[in-house]
Amino acid sequence: MPLSHDPLWPRAGSWPAFDGTADAALLGVPTWRTSLSPTGAHATPRAVREALQRYSTTLMGPPPVDLADVLRIQDAGDIDEPDGEAGEAAVIERVRALAPAFVVALGGDNSLTFPVALGAQASGLITFDAHFDLRDGVSNGTPVRRLVEDAPAGSATPTSRIDPRRIVQIGIADFANSSAYAWRAADWGIRVITLDDVRRRGIDDVVAEAVEVAGAGPGRVHLDIDVDVCDRSVAPGCPASIPGGLAAWELRSLTRAVASDARVVSADIAEVDATADAEDGRTVRLAALCVLELLAGLVGRSSA
């Protein structure tokens, strides 16, 4: 059924096309071809855009603030074929062309993190993820390793890589990883904040450490939001989500808090398969709320 219309209740989404003047720009990056498990993640950017229209753009404050009144939010469309070397090159070029807008990349599986972070010229990385993504090869299980070890296609420039000592991984879960990749993270100096750590320490403390580590020294920070960090009850559309993950409110709070730091210049939302979601679309709706939480973080920078 079509959504109701009320001129006093403006809906999120349906933002104008990118014209170079945006504070924040959405970009669909529907990666899926190298996923380790079958996925329809390429259908997700469109689904998230549709889900955004179920929400308003108003922060309650007080005082209430309409995101559309304080931010220029635009939509840069989709990358048609973002997988493979040519696709990654197209993503890198497009993300760079969107600067200085804050880029919100709508995945797609987690392989999009590699070209989006390179396009944003990030020197630090924060991930919300149950998994390390430190596997060898090229897949949705490899983007963090690739950002440390691989240069983009056609380039052998080491400076395009991220120092692993400026990577923070939040939400890493028991029984979702191997000891080999845990040792790889430790050997490389990646800061790992497990799911249990988040709950023991609290969101404010975790975020304070994450932005300081990833944002140490000059440069920019990219945020990777892998929604499978959440409990399977709220993220059934994530193939690798497990029972006991983050609650929806925890993911939303983490997202807004990290985006409130000016060193964070881009983000991606990954691993949601819109074709495998629950009938009520709860996973896609959570991903759409993460878009709005990122925008709320941008607003929070001016009031901090």
PyMOL commands that set and color helices and strands:
alter all, ss='L'
color gray80, all
select helices_A, chain A and resi 41-52+67-70+84-98+110-119+143-149+158-160+164-166+179-188+195-201+203-214+227-229+248-259+274-276+282-303
alter helices_A, ss='H'
color red, helices_A
select strands_A, chain A and resi 24-29+58-59+65-66+73-78+102-107+124-128+167-172+191-194+221-226+264-270
alter strands_A, ss='S'
color yellow, strands_A
deselect
rebuild
show_as cartoon
